[in-house]
């Protein structure tokens, strides 16, 4: 798990807490703020996922390249 994935998870939890608190105390603004924060956390998590996917693809490409060099192709 990379930094963006962790930060995204944390942001989602913080947003959920605000959302639930806002609902519980009847504060629509806090509830909406929580929903927005959850959305931001999801986006940040997706960015982290994309970075992990890119790293994995690069590792696999480099591995294929090394294997091709070893086999003489």
Rosetta silent file (secondary structure, phi, psi, omega in degrees, C-alpha in Angstrom):
SEQUENCE: XXXXXXXXXXXXXXXXXXXXXXXXXXXXXXXXXXXXXXXXXXXXXXXXXXXXXXXXXXXXXXXXXXXXXXXXX
SCORE:     score description
SCORE:     0.000 S_00000001
   1 L     0.000  129.961 -179.024    0.000    0.000    0.000 S_00000001
   2 L   -95.445  176.330 -174.607    1.440    3.359   -0.985 S_00000001
   3 H   -58.986  -41.712 -179.399    1.131    6.760    0.661 S_00000001
   4 H   -66.801  -36.916  177.964   -1.801    7.883   -1.496 S_00000001
   5 H   -64.639  -43.663  179.909   -3.760    4.727   -0.757 S_00000001
   6 H   -65.437  -47.853  179.917   -3.253    5.174    2.997 S_00000001
   7 H   -60.988  -37.290  178.280   -4.090    8.884    2.921 S_00000001
   8 H   -63.954  -42.875  178.095   -7.186    8.119    0.864 S_00000001
   9 H   -62.686  -44.625 -179.842   -8.392    5.559    3.395 S_00000001
  10 H   -61.417  -45.801 -179.026   -7.799    7.968    6.270 S_00000001
  11 H   -61.878  -38.068  178.186   -9.647   10.757    4.452 S_00000001
  12 H   -64.912  -41.802  179.278  -12.601    8.443    3.801 S_00000001
  13 H   -65.551  -44.352  178.543  -12.827    7.498    7.475 S_00000001
  14 H   -60.071  -41.735  178.586  -12.599   11.139    8.545 S_00000001
  15 H   -63.697  -41.159  179.230  -15.334   11.995    6.069 S_00000001
  16 H   -63.343  -41.168  178.726  -17.565    9.207    7.322 S_00000001
  17 H   -60.932  -46.009  178.730  -17.143   10.414   10.907 S_00000001
  18 H   -62.504  -42.277 -178.964  -18.135   13.954    9.892 S_00000001
  19 H   -61.642  -48.610 -178.747  -21.065   12.672    7.865 S_00000001
  20 H   -65.506  -41.788  178.663  -22.436   10.528   10.697 S_00000001
  21 H   -62.267  -44.906  178.145  -21.847   13.276   13.245 S_00000001
  22 H   -58.623  -42.722  177.662  -23.619   15.778   11.027 S_00000001
  23 H   -63.754  -43.937 -175.268  -26.604   13.443   10.684 S_00000001
  24 H   -64.490  -37.676 -176.833  -26.687   12.762   14.425 S_00000001
  25 H   -99.694    1.902  178.051  -26.703   16.436   15.437 S_00000001
  26 L    74.318   28.319 -179.888  -28.795   17.658   12.518 S_00000001
  27 L  -102.189   94.960 -176.950  -25.969   19.680   10.970 S_00000001
  28 H   -59.967  -38.015 -179.458  -26.520   19.415    7.199 S_00000001
  29 H   -61.334  -45.092  179.298  -23.334   21.380    6.469 S_00000001
  30 H   -66.316  -38.559  178.054  -21.157   18.970    8.440 S_00000001
  31 H   -61.361  -46.306  179.797  -22.917   16.014    6.831 S_00000001
  32 H   -66.143  -42.206  177.522  -22.246   17.381    3.344 S_00000001
  33 H   -57.397  -40.688  178.159  -18.646   18.229    4.259 S_00000001
  34 H   -63.846  -42.142  178.845  -18.189   14.614    5.343 S_00000001
  35 H   -63.273  -40.699  178.575  -19.591   13.291    2.084 S_00000001
  36 H   -64.363  -44.869 -179.309  -17.247   15.536    0.119 S_00000001
  37 H   -62.095  -39.192  175.978  -14.272   14.442    2.217 S_00000001
  38 H   -60.910  -42.265  179.082  -15.170   10.785    1.624 S_00000001
  39 H   -63.040  -42.250  177.444  -15.242   11.457   -2.108 S_00000001
  40 H   -61.604  -41.285  178.238  -11.851   13.141   -1.991 S_00000001
  41 H   -62.141  -40.063  178.375  -10.500   10.136   -0.098 S_00000001
  42 H   -63.242  -43.541  179.432  -11.836    7.767   -2.736 S_00000001
  43 H   -62.111  -45.769 -179.694  -10.182    9.764   -5.502 S_00000001
  44 H   -62.105  -38.992  176.633   -6.873    9.841   -3.625 S_00000001
  45 H   -62.906  -39.454  178.682   -7.128    6.086   -3.093 S_00000001
  46 H   -66.851  -36.412  175.856   -7.715    5.561   -6.815 S_00000001
  47 H   -61.462  -44.240  177.734   -4.663    7.683   -7.590 S_00000001
  48 H   -61.801  -40.561  177.765   -2.651    5.437   -5.281 S_00000001
  49 H   -61.330  -43.183 -179.616   -4.067    2.359   -6.996 S_00000001
  50 H   -63.645  -39.536  177.960   -3.049    3.730  -10.395 S_00000001
  51 H   -63.412  -41.722  178.477    0.477    4.411   -9.136 S_00000001
  52 H   -63.767  -42.465  178.425    0.732    0.846   -7.826 S_00000001
  53 H   -61.326  -41.429  179.454   -0.526   -0.526  -11.142 S_00000001
  54 H   -64.947  -42.010  178.272    2.052    1.546  -13.033 S_00000001
  55 H   -62.601  -42.564 -179.578    4.873    0.317  -10.784 S_00000001
  56 H   -63.853  -43.953  179.651    3.741   -3.271  -11.240 S_00000001
  57 H   -62.418  -39.901  179.657    3.566   -2.886  -15.024 S_00000001
  58 H   -66.485  -41.773  177.689    7.066   -1.363  -15.088 S_00000001
  59 H   -61.639  -43.184 -179.871    8.474   -4.210  -12.974 S_00000001
  60 H   -65.334  -40.166  178.243    6.870   -6.782  -15.275 S_00000001
  61 H   -63.241  -44.932 -179.986    8.194   -4.995  -18.377 S_00000001
  62 H   -64.314  -37.851  178.937   11.705   -4.865  -16.948 S_00000001
  63 H   -65.392  -42.435  177.547   11.510   -8.537  -16.012 S_00000001
  64 H   -63.442  -39.468  179.170   10.432   -9.496  -19.556 S_00000001
  65 H   -64.127  -44.396  177.358   13.256   -7.399  -20.955 S_00000001
  66 H   -62.277  -39.246  179.832   15.837   -9.105  -18.736 S_00000001
  67 H   -66.292  -38.925  179.232   14.461  -12.508  -19.710 S_00000001
  68 H   -66.254  -39.305  178.480   14.684  -11.613  -23.400 S_00000001
  69 H   -65.392  -41.516  179.288   18.283  -10.438  -23.000 S_00000001
  70 H   -61.985  -39.765 -176.964   19.181  -13.665  -21.168 S_00000001
  71 H   -82.181   -6.315  176.325   17.674  -15.798  -23.920 S_00000001
  72 L    89.118   17.785  179.993   19.473  -13.832  -26.602 S_00000001
  73 L  -103.938    0.000    0.000   16.457  -12.169  -28.225 S_00000001
